[in-house]
Amino acid sequence: MELTTVWFLLVAVLFTGYFILEGFDFGVGMLLPVLGRDDRQRRVLINTIGPVWDGNEVWLITAGGAMFAAFPEWYATLFSGFYLPLLLILLALIARGVAFEYRHKRPEASWKRRWDQAIFWGSAVPAVLWGVAFANIFRGVPLSADHEYVGGLLDLLHPYALLGGLTTLGLFLTHGAVFLALKTTGDIRERAGALAVKLGIGTAVAAVAFLSWSLTIRSSAAAVVLAVGAALALLGGLAAARVRREGWAFTGTAVAIALAVATLFAALFPNVLPSTLDAAGTLTATNAASTPYTLKIMTWVAVVFTPIVLAYQGWTYWVFRRRIGVQNIPQH
């Protein structure tokens, strides 16, 4: 297997991990005003992701770094053409991170309410825009023969991209609700589990529509199999959530997200950013890649450090594996 293919797969794995882990973070943030009926309940919701949310964002940083080093042409074209959506994602993530840290600094309800709004919007904006961005990566964007983006913002907001945003929004909401049912006790657990099933029905419809539309744009045998697997995993997760098997439900939604992302990357390869204007402008894993020597050095670095990072993050989840409830939150 060529190193360009190896690094394409690694970038796909990194984004898949990011969407699975940060996906339930986003879901919890968006469900904060829905499931948190008072301050103690909202603190329970925040504490379910408190020890892990910043570590989950490392997957995005690593994915961006891998793109920059392994596929600099892809990175440059993507970040220049998608500048405004990616900037909005960055600002939303900053606002959400600040909100997690500052919410508890003062006791006033108005102070906490403002930071709760920052957590909500800091989760909702990336949840939608990541779907819009990846739909455009998959469908293609107007690129010149020199691989320069020549479109505008409205070129990124077509119906297929908006459906992609709606799909990721629904997936992350459902994934977050299942995660809360898995991590909490009492009333929050009951309401999160019931909400996950309700959200999942609409999400399943949107996801099937989006993946079906995607496979009419470009497809492969592997992509079709992965898309079917994603649909079945989501349905299985919802069935498990209905009978309160939260562990299996979370596995189902996580696998559904993983297979949905894999579907897009499998159908996209060997392209990394198709051009809708001229085939000569299409970026591929070959013409967008760094030199073979660079890829070789990066591969050895990844072989050494990736297991260390995975082991550390796995240990973090193990340490904070227990459920929490309002009984664990002191009254102020």
Secondary structure, DSSP 8 states (H G I E B T S, - for coil): --HHHHHHHHHHHHHHHHHHHHHHHHHHHHHHHHH--SHHHHHHHHHHHTTTHHHHHHHHHHHHHHHHHH-HHHHHHHHHHTHHHHHHHHHHHHHHHHHHHHGGG---HHHHHHHHHHHHHHHHHHHHHHHHHHHHHHH-B-B-TTS-B---GGGG-SHHHHHHHHHHHHHHHHHHHHHHHHHB-HHHHHHHHHHHHHHHHHHHHHHHHHHHHHHHHS--HHHHHHHHHHHHHHHHHHHHHHTT-HHHHHHHHHHHHHHHHHHHHHHHTTEEE-BSS-GGG-EETTTT---HHHHHHHHHHHHHHHHHHHHHHHHHHHHT-S-B-GGGS---
